[in-house]
Amino acid sequence: MLTGWFETGSRPASRVERFSPGRPLLLASGARLDSVQVAYETYGSLNSAGDNAVFVCHALTGDSHVTRKDAGEPPGWWESMVGPGKPIDTDRYLVICANVLGGCAGTTGPWAPGPDGQPYGPEFPRVTISDMVAVHRELLAGLGIGRLHAVVGGSMGGMQALEWLLRHPDDAAGFLIVAATARQSADNLAWNAIARHAIRNDVKFQAGRYEPGDGPRAGLGVARMIAHITYLSEFSLHRKFGRRHRKAGTRQYSSVVVQGDHAVESYLEHQADKFLRRFDANSYLQLMSAMDHFDAFAVPDRLAEAESLPEVCLFSFERDRLFGPAHSELIQIELAERGLLARHERDGAADVGHDAFLLDVPQFLSVADEFLQGIRGRQGVLR
């Protein structure tokens, strides 16, 4: 069985093959994939009623390792949210998280062999948020999981949750959409454009046809630095670094050509270096493109066809300069126009910016816990 370029956790995720030449995955672009490997992890167990499953959708550079199962594993990317006694309580819920289509942590993406046996690379077909959701739903069907208790996601994960809600509202009793957007702003598109230029202008990018494990390290590192700035607030950067100079003897990172003078530069270099150990440039370009082309309410929805409307909670952070409260307000307004009244909660205390959804923010975690425990939905099956 195929593996991804980058493994997560001390034990590899489960992997299954979905779709087939007789029943391929038809992508929104019109392309088809005859087989898709899906890397996923599960936590907890399904109850006798079969109605306690929660699907967690990950953000742009996430993976299936949402939390650790024991002390011997590395931390997952959402330890504050998922685990025993936490809002997504693995003693209460069966939790499923899968690496997205187009990713590089086990699910089929540009790293995977194409029809000629060589990695797809830049020839991998364009992936959309709706395509990611299609693969998630196929995974659940294969696992024999019926109607979900909830779909939860933040950032790009929130885009997946919103797409799921609009196109398949009967799949879950509730949807928790955190620090997300229905469509990118021009400002966000501009930041991503600069990141793409950094990757594609790296001489080692080679039009995306670099060798596995190699590629545009410098360009991808710069792209990560650019993105990381948008994940933090101006206030948090000032509080943590100000104008301080970097400490003497700070290591030189392989992804950086010129070492910066200031502490904030050293921090960004460190973030780039960590990122290069776990991500692929072609996958990064694919997933950024999926986010940039997402326009949730420009496509007909199926809310009017739902047997009963699910419960929806939107959560935003005042200091989030990427997908702040205005983005959630737009989603709330658009849903209301379609007859679905969504709750919108926001946090004004956390000063870290967009990444607050990944951290221990008491108000957010309290709202998430209360919402998930309060969902009361009819039972049904995926259609």
VEXKOL-787766 format. One record per residue (C-alpha): z, y, x; residue in one letter; residue number from 1. Coordinates in steps of 0.25 Angstrom, whole numbers, plus 5000, padded with zeros to 4 digits. Layout:
N
atom w = Z; v = Y; u = X; code = A; pos = NUM
...
//
This chain:
383
atom w = 5000; v = 5000; u = 5000; code = M; pos = 1
atom w = 4997; v = 5014; u = 5005; code = L; pos = 2
atom w = 5008; v = 5023; u = 5010; code = T; pos = 3
atom w = 5008; v = 5038; u = 5010; code = G; pos = 4
atom w = 5008; v = 5046; u = 5023; code = W; pos = 5
atom w = 5022; v = 5050; u = 5021; code = F; pos = 6
atom w = 5034; v = 5042; u = 5017; code = E; pos = 7
atom w = 5046; v = 5047; u = 5010; code = T; pos = 8
atom w = 5060; v = 5042; u = 5010; code = G; pos = 9
atom w = 5065; v = 5030; u = 5019; code = S; pos = 10
atom w = 5059; v = 5020; u = 5009; code = R; pos = 11
atom w = 5045; v = 5022; u = 5004; code = P; pos = 12
atom w = 5042; v = 5025; u = 4990; code = A; pos = 13
atom w = 5037; v = 5015; u = 4980; code = S; pos = 14
atom w = 5022; v = 5015; u = 4979; code = R; pos = 15
atom w = 5013; v = 5010; u = 4968; code = V; pos = 16
atom w = 4998; v = 5010; u = 4966; code = E; pos = 17
atom w = 4993; v = 5016; u = 4953; code = R; pos = 18
atom w = 4979; v = 5017; u = 4946; code = F; pos = 19
atom w = 4968; v = 5008; u = 4949; code = S; pos = 20
atom w = 4952; v = 5009; u = 4950; code = P; pos = 21
atom w = 4952; v = 5004; u = 4936; code = G; pos = 22
atom w = 4962; v = 5015; u = 4932; code = R; pos = 23
atom w = 4961; v = 5026; u = 4942; code = P; pos = 24
atom w = 4969; v = 5039; u = 4943; code = L; pos = 25
atom w = 4959; v = 5050; u = 4938; code = L; pos = 26
atom w = 4963; v = 5063; u = 4945; code = L; pos = 27
atom w = 4962; v = 5077; u = 4938; code = A; pos = 28
atom w = 4951; v = 5080; u = 4948; code = S; pos = 29
atom w = 4942; v = 5068; u = 4943; code = G; pos = 30
atom w = 4945; v = 5059; u = 4955; code = A; pos = 31
atom w = 4951; v = 5046; u = 4954; code = R; pos = 32
atom w = 4961; v = 5037; u = 4962; code = L; pos = 33
atom w = 4960; v = 5022; u = 4960; code = D; pos = 34
atom w = 4974; v = 5020; u = 4965; code = S; pos = 35
atom w = 4986; v = 5029; u = 4968; code = V; pos = 36
atom w = 4998; v = 5025; u = 4976; code = Q; pos = 37
atom w = 5010; v = 5031; u = 4971; code = V; pos = 38
atom w = 5023; v = 5033; u = 4979; code = A; pos = 39
atom w = 5035; v = 5034; u = 4971; code = Y; pos = 40
atom w = 5050; v = 5032; u = 4971; code = E; pos = 41
atom w = 5060; v = 5029; u = 4959; code = T; pos = 42
atom w = 5075; v = 5031; u = 4958; code = Y; pos = 43
atom w = 5084; v = 5026; u = 4947; code = G; pos = 44
atom w = 5080; v = 5016; u = 4936; code = S; pos = 45
atom w = 5074; v = 5016; u = 4923; code = L; pos = 46
atom w = 5084; v = 5015; u = 4911; code = N; pos = 47
atom w = 5082; v = 5005; u = 4900; code = S; pos = 48
atom w = 5076; v = 5015; u = 4891; code = A; pos = 49
atom w = 5066; v = 5019; u = 4901; code = G; pos = 50
atom w = 5067; v = 5034; u = 4899; code = D; pos = 51
atom w = 5074; v = 5039; u = 4912; code = N; pos = 52
atom w = 5063; v = 5040; u = 4921; code = A; pos = 53
atom w = 5061; v = 5054; u = 4928; code = V; pos = 54
atom w = 5048; v = 5057; u = 4936; code = F; pos = 55
atom w = 5050; v = 5067; u = 4948; code = V; pos = 56
atom w = 5038; v = 5074; u = 4952; code = C; pos = 57
atom w = 5038; v = 5079; u = 4967; code = H; pos = 58
atom w = 5034; v = 5092; u = 4973; code = A; pos = 59
atom w = 5022; v = 5095; u = 4982; code = L; pos = 60
atom w = 5027; v = 5088; u = 4994; code = T; pos = 61
atom w = 5037; v = 5079; u = 4988; code = G; pos = 62
atom w = 5036; v = 5063; u = 4987; code = D; pos = 63
atom w = 5042; v = 5052; u = 4979; code = S; pos = 64
atom w = 5056; v = 5052; u = 4987; code = H; pos = 65
atom w = 5063; v = 5061; u = 4977; code = V; pos = 66
atom w = 5077; v = 5057; u = 4981; code = T; pos = 67
atom w = 5084; v = 5046; u = 4990; code = R; pos = 68
atom w = 5088; v = 5033; u = 4984; code = K; pos = 69
atom w = 5099; v = 5031; u = 4995; code = D; pos = 70
atom w = 5105; v = 5038; u = 5006; code = A; pos = 71
atom w = 5096; v = 5031; u = 5016; code = G; pos = 72
atom w = 5084; v = 5038; u = 5011; code = E; pos = 73
atom w = 5079; v = 5052; u = 5015; code = P; pos = 74
atom w = 5082; v = 5063; u = 5004; code = P; pos = 75
atom w = 5071; v = 5064; u = 4993; code = G; pos = 76
atom w = 5065; v = 5077; u = 4989; code = W; pos = 77
atom w = 5073; v = 5080; u = 4977; code = W; pos = 78
atom w = 5087; v = 5075; u = 4980; code = E; pos = 79
atom w = 5094; v = 5086; u = 4972; code = S; pos = 80
atom w = 5087; v = 5082; u = 4959; code = M; pos = 81
atom w = 5086; v = 5066; u = 4960; code = V; pos = 82
atom w = 5096; v = 5056; u = 4963; code = G; pos = 83
atom w = 5109; v = 5050; u = 4957; code = P; pos = 84
atom w = 5117; v = 5061; u = 4949; code = G; pos = 85
atom w = 5106; v = 5071; u = 4951; code = K; pos = 86
atom w = 5097; v = 5078; u = 4940; code = P; pos = 87
atom w = 5087; v = 5067; u = 4941; code = I; pos = 88
atom w = 5098; v = 5056; u = 4942; code = D; pos = 89
atom w = 5093; v = 5043; u = 4948; code = T; pos = 90
atom w = 5104; v = 5036; u = 4941; code = D; pos = 91
atom w = 5099; v = 5041; u = 4927; code = R; pos = 92
atom w = 5084; v = 5042; u = 4929; code = Y; pos = 93
atom w = 5073; v = 5033; u = 4935; code = L; pos = 94
atom w = 5066; v = 5043; u = 4944; code = V; pos = 95
atom w = 5052; v = 5042; u = 4949; code = I; pos = 96
atom w = 5045; v = 5051; u = 4959; code = C; pos = 97
atom w = 5031; v = 5049; u = 4965; code = A; pos = 98
atom w = 5023; v = 5055; u = 4976; code = N; pos = 99
atom w = 5012; v = 5063; u = 4970; code = V; pos = 100
atom w = 4997; v = 5059; u = 4970; code = L; pos = 101
atom w = 4991; v = 5066; u = 4982; code = G; pos = 102
atom w = 5004; v = 5065; u = 4990; code = G; pos = 103
atom w = 5007; v = 5059; u = 5003; code = C; pos = 104
atom w = 5020; v = 5051; u = 5001; code = A; pos = 105
atom w = 5014; v = 5038; u = 4996; code = G; pos = 106
atom w = 5006; v = 5042; u = 4983; code = T; pos = 107
atom w = 4991; v = 5042; u = 4985; code = T; pos = 108
atom w = 4986; v = 5055; u = 4991; code = G; pos = 109
atom w = 4976; v = 5060; u = 5002; code = P; pos = 110
atom w = 4983; v = 5051; u = 5012; code = W; pos = 111
atom w = 4979; v = 5038; u = 5004; code = A; pos = 112
atom w = 4966; v = 5030; u = 5008; code = P; pos = 113
atom w = 4954; v = 5034; u = 5000; code = G; pos = 114
atom w = 4943; v = 5025; u = 4995; code = P; pos = 115
atom w = 4938; v = 5024; u = 5010; code = D; pos = 116
atom w = 4951; v = 5019; u = 5015; code = G; pos = 117
atom w = 4954; v = 5032; u = 5022; code = Q; pos = 118
atom w = 4964; v = 5043; u = 5018; code = P; pos = 119
atom w = 4959; v = 5052; u = 5006; code = Y; pos = 120
atom w = 4963; v = 5064; u = 5014; code = G; pos = 121
atom w = 4956; v = 5076; u = 5008; code = P; pos = 122
atom w = 4948; v = 5067; u = 4999; code = E; pos = 123
atom w = 4959; v = 5064; u = 4990; code = F; pos = 124
atom w = 4956; v = 5069; u = 4976; code = P; pos = 125
atom w = 4963; v = 5081; u = 4971; code = R; pos = 126
atom w = 4976; v = 5078; u = 4965; code = V; pos = 127
atom w = 4982; v = 5086; u = 4953; code = T; pos = 128
atom w = 4996; v = 5087; u = 4947; code = I; pos = 129
atom w = 4991; v = 5079; u = 4935; code = S; pos = 130
atom w = 4986; v = 5068; u = 4945; code = D; pos = 131
atom w = 5000; v = 5067; u = 4951; code = M; pos = 132
atom w = 5006; v = 5066; u = 4937; code = V; pos = 133
atom w = 4996; v = 5055; u = 4933; code = A; pos = 134
atom w = 5000; v = 5047; u = 4945; code = V; pos = 135
atom w = 5015; v = 5049; u = 4941; code = H; pos = 136
atom w = 5012; v = 5044; u = 4927; code = R; pos = 137
atom w = 5005; v = 5032; u = 4932; code = E; pos = 138
atom w = 5016; v = 5028; u = 4941; code = L; pos = 139
atom w = 5026; v = 5029; u = 4930; code = L; pos = 140
atom w = 5017; v = 5020; u = 4921; code = A; pos = 141
atom w = 5016; v = 5010; u = 4932; code = G; pos = 142
atom w = 5031; v = 5010; u = 4934; code = L; pos = 143
atom w = 5033; v = 5008; u = 4919; code = G; pos = 144
atom w = 5040; v = 5021; u = 4916; code = I; pos = 145
atom w = 5039; v = 5026; u = 4902; code = G; pos = 146
atom w = 5042; v = 5040; u = 4898; code = R; pos = 147
atom w = 5050; v = 5048; u = 4908; code = L; pos = 148
atom w = 5063; v = 5055; u = 4906; code = H; pos = 149
atom w = 5058; v = 5067; u = 4914; code = A; pos = 150
atom w = 5047; v = 5072; u = 4924; code = V; pos = 151
atom w = 5053; v = 5081; u = 4935; code = V; pos = 152
atom w = 5046; v = 5089; u = 4946; code = G; pos = 153
atom w = 5048; v = 5102; u = 4954; code = G; pos = 154
atom w = 5037; v = 5110; u = 4960; code = S; pos = 155
atom w = 5024; v = 5101; u = 4961; code = M; pos = 156
atom w = 5033; v = 5091; u = 4954; code = G; pos = 157
atom w = 5035; v = 5101; u = 4943; code = G; pos = 158
atom w = 5020; v = 5102; u = 4942; code = M; pos = 159
atom w = 5019; v = 5087; u = 4940; code = Q; pos = 160
atom w = 5030; v = 5087; u = 4929; code = A; pos = 161
atom w = 5023; v = 5099; u = 4922; code = L; pos = 162
atom w = 5009; v = 5092; u = 4922; code = E; pos = 163
atom w = 5016; v = 5079; u = 4917; code = W; pos = 164
atom w = 5023; v = 5087; u = 4906; code = L; pos = 165
atom w = 5010; v = 5093; u = 4901; code = L; pos = 166
atom w = 5001; v = 5081; u = 4902; code = R; pos = 167
atom w = 5010; v = 5070; u = 4899; code = H; pos = 168
atom w = 5022; v = 5076; u = 4891; code = P; pos = 169
atom w = 5026; v = 5062; u = 4885; code = D; pos = 170
atom w = 5029; v = 5056; u = 4899; code = D; pos = 171
atom w = 5043; v = 5062; u = 4900; code = A; pos = 172
atom w = 5054; v = 5067; u = 4891; code = A; pos = 173
atom w = 5057; v = 5079; u = 4901; code = G; pos = 174
atom w = 5050; v = 5087; u = 4912; code = F; pos = 175
atom w = 5058; v = 5095; u = 4923; code = L; pos = 176
atom w = 5048; v = 5104; u = 4930; code = I; pos = 177
atom w = 5055; v = 5112; u = 4941; code = V; pos = 178
atom w = 5050; v = 5123; u = 4950; code = A; pos = 179
atom w = 5035; v = 5121; u = 4946; code = A; pos = 180
atom w = 5023; v = 5128; u = 4941; code = T; pos = 181
atom w = 5012; v = 5125; u = 4931; code = A; pos = 182
atom w = 5002; v = 5132; u = 4941; code = R; pos = 183
atom w = 5003; v = 5138; u = 4955; code = Q; pos = 184
atom w = 5003; v = 5153; u = 4956; code = S; pos = 185
atom w = 4993; v = 5160; u = 4965; code = A; pos = 186
atom w = 5004; v = 5162; u = 4975; code = D; pos = 187
atom w = 5007; v = 5147; u = 4976; code = N; pos = 188
atom w = 4992; v = 5144; u = 4977; code = L; pos = 189
atom w = 4991; v = 5154; u = 4988; code = A; pos = 190
atom w = 5002; v = 5147; u = 4996; code = W; pos = 191
atom w = 4996; v = 5134; u = 4994; code = N; pos = 192
atom w = 4982; v = 5139; u = 4999; code = A; pos = 193
atom w = 4988; v = 5144; u = 5012; code = I; pos = 194
atom w = 4995; v = 5130; u = 5014; code = A; pos = 195
atom w = 4981; v = 5123; u = 5011; code = R; pos = 196
atom w = 4975; v = 5132; u = 5021; code = H; pos = 197
atom w = 4985; v = 5129; u = 5032; code = A; pos = 198
atom w = 4983; v = 5114; u = 5030; code = I; pos = 199
atom w = 4968; v = 5115; u = 5029; code = R; pos = 200
atom w = 4966; v = 5124; u = 5041; code = N; pos = 201
atom w = 4974; v = 5115; u = 5050; code = D; pos = 202
atom w = 4964; v = 5109; u = 5060; code = V; pos = 203
atom w = 4970; v = 5095; u = 5058; code = K; pos = 204
atom w = 4968; v = 5095; u = 5043; code = F; pos = 205
atom w = 4953; v = 5091; u = 5045; code = Q; pos = 206
atom w = 4949; v = 5093; u = 5031; code = A; pos = 207
atom w = 4960; v = 5084; u = 5027; code = G; pos = 208
atom w = 4955; v = 5072; u = 5034; code = R; pos = 209
atom w = 4966; v = 5071; u = 5045; code = Y; pos = 210
atom w = 4972; v = 5058; u = 5049; code = E; pos = 211
atom w = 4984; v = 5053; u = 5041; code = P; pos = 212
atom w = 4997; v = 5058; u = 5047; code = G; pos = 213
atom w = 4990; v = 5069; u = 5054; code = D; pos = 214
atom w = 4983; v = 5082; u = 5049; code = G; pos = 215
atom w = 4986; v = 5097; u = 5047; code = P; pos = 216
atom w = 5001; v = 5097; u = 5051; code = R; pos = 217
atom w = 5001; v = 5112; u = 5055; code = A; pos = 218
atom w = 4994; v = 5116; u = 5042; code = G; pos = 219
atom w = 5002; v = 5107; u = 5033; code = L; pos = 220
atom w = 5015; v = 5112; u = 5040; code = G; pos = 221
atom w = 5010; v = 5127; u = 5037; code = V; pos = 222
atom w = 5007; v = 5123; u = 5023; code = A; pos = 223
atom w = 5021; v = 5117; u = 5021; code = R; pos = 224
atom w = 5027; v = 5130; u = 5027; code = M; pos = 225
atom w = 5019; v = 5138; u = 5017; code = I; pos = 226
atom w = 5024; v = 5130; u = 5005; code = A; pos = 227
atom w = 5038; v = 5129; u = 5010; code = H; pos = 228
atom w = 5039; v = 5144; u = 5009; code = I; pos = 229
atom w = 5036; v = 5144; u = 4994; code = T; pos = 230
atom w = 5047; v = 5133; u = 4992; code = Y; pos = 231
atom w = 5058; v = 5143; u = 4997; code = L; pos = 232
atom w = 5062; v = 5157; u = 4992; code = S; pos = 233
atom w = 5061; v = 5169; u = 5000; code = E; pos = 234
atom w = 5076; v = 5170; u = 4999; code = F; pos = 235
atom w = 5079; v = 5156; u = 5004; code = S; pos = 236
atom w = 5070; v = 5158; u = 5016; code = L; pos = 237
atom w = 5077; v = 5171; u = 5019; code = H; pos = 238
atom w = 5091; v = 5165; u = 5017; code = R; pos = 239
atom w = 5088; v = 5153; u = 5026; code = K; pos = 240
atom w = 5080; v = 5159; u = 5037; code = F; pos = 241
atom w = 5079; v = 5174; u = 5036; code = G; pos = 242
atom w = 5073; v = 5180; u = 5049; code = R; pos = 243
atom w = 5080; v = 5171; u = 5058; code = R; pos = 244
atom w = 5073; v = 5165; u = 5070; code = H; pos = 245
atom w = 5072; v = 5150; u = 5072; code = R; pos = 246
atom w = 5082; v = 5143; u = 5080; code = K; pos = 247
atom w = 5080; v = 5141; u = 5095; code = A; pos = 248
atom w = 5075; v = 5127; u = 5097; code = G; pos = 249
atom w = 5069; v = 5124; u = 5083; code = T; pos = 250
atom w = 5059; v = 5113; u = 5084; code = R; pos = 251
atom w = 5044; v = 5115; u = 5084; code = Q; pos = 252
atom w = 5037; v = 5108; u = 5073; code = Y; pos = 253
atom w = 5024; v = 5101; u = 5075; code = S; pos = 254
atom w = 5018; v = 5107; u = 5063; code = S; pos = 255
atom w = 5020; v = 5121; u = 5068; code = V; pos = 256
atom w = 5011; v = 5128; u = 5079; code = V; pos = 257
atom w = 5019; v = 5140; u = 5081; code = V; pos = 258
atom w = 5034; v = 5140; u = 5079; code = Q; pos = 259
atom w = 5040; v = 5152; u = 5071; code = G; pos = 260
atom w = 5051; v = 5161; u = 5076; code = D; pos = 261
atom w = 5059; v = 5161; u = 5063; code = H; pos = 262
atom w = 5069; v = 5151; u = 5056; code = A; pos = 263
atom w = 5060; v = 5151; u = 5044; code = V; pos = 264
atom w = 5048; v = 5147; u = 5052; code = E; pos = 265
atom w = 5056; v = 5136; u = 5058; code = S; pos = 266
atom w = 5060; v = 5131; u = 5044; code = Y; pos = 267
atom w = 5046; v = 5131; u = 5039; code = L; pos = 268
atom w = 5041; v = 5124; u = 5052; code = E; pos = 269
atom w = 5052; v = 5113; u = 5049; code = H; pos = 270
atom w = 5047; v = 5112; u = 5034; code = Q; pos = 271
atom w = 5033; v = 5110; u = 5039; code = A; pos = 272
atom w = 5036; v = 5099; u = 5049; code = D; pos = 273
atom w = 5044; v = 5091; u = 5039; code = K; pos = 274
atom w = 5033; v = 5092; u = 5029; code = F; pos = 275
atom w = 5022; v = 5087; u = 5039; code = L; pos = 276
atom w = 5030; v = 5074; u = 5040; code = R; pos = 277
atom w = 5028; v = 5070; u = 5026; code = R; pos = 278
atom w = 5016; v = 5077; u = 5020; code = F; pos = 279
atom w = 5001; v = 5076; u = 5021; code = D; pos = 280
atom w = 4992; v = 5088; u = 5021; code = A; pos = 281
atom w = 4981; v = 5083; u = 5012; code = N; pos = 282
atom w = 4992; v = 5079; u = 5002; code = S; pos = 283
atom w = 4998; v = 5093; u = 5003; code = Y; pos = 284
atom w = 4985; v = 5099; u = 5000; code = L; pos = 285
atom w = 4983; v = 5090; u = 4988; code = Q; pos = 286
atom w = 4996; v = 5093; u = 4982; code = L; pos = 287
atom w = 4995; v = 5108; u = 4984; code = M; pos = 288
atom w = 4982; v = 5107; u = 4977; code = S; pos = 289
atom w = 4988; v = 5100; u = 4965; code = A; pos = 290
atom w = 4998; v = 5110; u = 4963; code = M; pos = 291
atom w = 4988; v = 5122; u = 4965; code = D; pos = 292
atom w = 4979; v = 5116; u = 4954; code = H; pos = 293
atom w = 4990; v = 5113; u = 4944; code = F; pos = 294
atom w = 4989; v = 5121; u = 4932; code = D; pos = 295
atom w = 4997; v = 5114; u = 4921; code = A; pos = 296
atom w = 4994; v = 5122; u = 4909; code = F; pos = 297
atom w = 4979; v = 5124; u = 4912; code = A; pos = 298
atom w = 4977; v = 5109; u = 4907; code = V; pos = 299
atom w = 4979; v = 5104; u = 4893; code = P; pos = 300
atom w = 4993; v = 5098; u = 4891; code = D; pos = 301
atom w = 4998; v = 5087; u = 4882; code = R; pos = 302
atom w = 5011; v = 5092; u = 4877; code = L; pos = 303
atom w = 5006; v = 5093; u = 4863; code = A; pos = 304
atom w = 5003; v = 5078; u = 4863; code = E; pos = 305
atom w = 5017; v = 5075; u = 4868; code = A; pos = 306
atom w = 5025; v = 5066; u = 4858; code = E; pos = 307
atom w = 5037; v = 5075; u = 4861; code = S; pos = 308
atom w = 5038; v = 5086; u = 4871; code = L; pos = 309
atom w = 5047; v = 5083; u = 4884; code = P; pos = 310
atom w = 5058; v = 5092; u = 4888; code = E; pos = 311
atom w = 5054; v = 5101; u = 4900; code = V; pos = 312
atom w = 5063; v = 5109; u = 4910; code = C; pos = 313
atom w = 5057; v = 5119; u = 4919; code = L; pos = 314
atom w = 5065; v = 5124; u = 4931; code = F; pos = 315
atom w = 5062; v = 5135; u = 4941; code = S; pos = 316
atom w = 5069; v = 5142; u = 4952; code = F; pos = 317
atom w = 5069; v = 5158; u = 4953; code = E; pos = 318
atom w = 5067; v = 5158; u = 4968; code = R; pos = 319
atom w = 5056; v = 5148; u = 4968; code = D; pos = 320
atom w = 5044; v = 5156; u = 4972; code = R; pos = 321
atom w = 5034; v = 5145; u = 4971; code = L; pos = 322
atom w = 5036; v = 5140; u = 4956; code = F; pos = 323
atom w = 5047; v = 5150; u = 4951; code = G; pos = 324
atom w = 5052; v = 5152; u = 4937; code = P; pos = 325
atom w = 5039; v = 5159; u = 4932; code = A; pos = 326
atom w = 5031; v = 5145; u = 4934; code = H; pos = 327
atom w = 5041; v = 5138; u = 4926; code = S; pos = 328
atom w = 5041; v = 5149; u = 4915; code = E; pos = 329
atom w = 5026; v = 5147; u = 4914; code = L; pos = 330
atom w = 5027; v = 5132; u = 4912; code = I; pos = 331
atom w = 5038; v = 5135; u = 4901; code = Q; pos = 332
atom w = 5029; v = 5145; u = 4894; code = I; pos = 333
atom w = 5016; v = 5135; u = 4895; code = E; pos = 334
atom w = 5024; v = 5124; u = 4890; code = L; pos = 335
atom w = 5030; v = 5132; u = 4878; code = A; pos = 336
atom w = 5016; v = 5136; u = 4874; code = E; pos = 337
atom w = 5013; v = 5121; u = 4873; code = R; pos = 338
atom w = 5026; v = 5119; u = 4864; code = G; pos = 339
atom w = 5035; v = 5113; u = 4875; code = L; pos = 340
atom w = 5048; v = 5121; u = 4878; code = L; pos = 341
atom w = 5052; v = 5119; u = 4892; code = A; pos = 342
atom w = 5065; v = 5123; u = 4898; code = R; pos = 343
atom w = 5065; v = 5132; u = 4910; code = H; pos = 344
atom w = 5077; v = 5133; u = 4919; code = E; pos = 345
atom w = 5078; v = 5141; u = 4932; code = R; pos = 346
atom w = 5087; v = 5143; u = 4944; code = D; pos = 347
atom w = 5089; v = 5157; u = 4950; code = G; pos = 348
atom w = 5100; v = 5153; u = 4960; code = A; pos = 349
atom w = 5092; v = 5144; u = 4970; code = A; pos = 350
atom w = 5086; v = 5153; u = 4981; code = D; pos = 351
atom w = 5078; v = 5142; u = 4988; code = V; pos = 352
atom w = 5065; v = 5144; u = 4980; code = G; pos = 353
atom w = 5056; v = 5133; u = 4975; code = H; pos = 354
atom w = 5063; v = 5122; u = 4983; code = D; pos = 355
atom w = 5075; v = 5124; u = 4974; code = A; pos = 356
atom w = 5070; v = 5113; u = 4965; code = F; pos = 357
atom w = 5072; v = 5103; u = 4977; code = L; pos = 358
atom w = 5087; v = 5108; u = 4980; code = L; pos = 359
atom w = 5101; v = 5107; u = 4974; code = D; pos = 360
atom w = 5100; v = 5118; u = 4964; code = V; pos = 361
atom w = 5111; v = 5116; u = 4954; code = P; pos = 362
atom w = 5105; v = 5123; u = 4942; code = Q; pos = 363
atom w = 5092; v = 5116; u = 4944; code = F; pos = 364
atom w = 5098; v = 5103; u = 4945; code = L; pos = 365
atom w = 5107; v = 5105; u = 4934; code = S; pos = 366
atom w = 5096; v = 5109; u = 4924; code = V; pos = 367
atom w = 5087; v = 5097; u = 4929; code = A; pos = 368
atom w = 5099; v = 5087; u = 4927; code = D; pos = 369
atom w = 5102; v = 5093; u = 4913; code = E; pos = 370
atom w = 5087; v = 5093; u = 4909; code = F; pos = 371
atom w = 5085; v = 5079; u = 4913; code = L; pos = 372
atom w = 5097; v = 5073; u = 4907; code = Q; pos = 373
atom w = 5094; v = 5081; u = 4894; code = G; pos = 374
atom w = 5080; v = 5076; u = 4892; code = I; pos = 375
atom w = 5079; v = 5068; u = 4879; code = R; pos = 376
atom w = 5065; v = 5063; u = 4876; code = G; pos = 377
atom w = 5058; v = 5052; u = 4868; code = R; pos = 378
atom w = 5054; v = 5039; u = 4875; code = Q; pos = 379
atom w = 5039; v = 5036; u = 4877; code = G; pos = 380
atom w = 5029; v = 5031; u = 4887; code = V; pos = 381
atom w = 5019; v = 5037; u = 4896; code = L; pos = 382
atom w = 5006; v = 5038; u = 4890; code = R; pos = 383
//
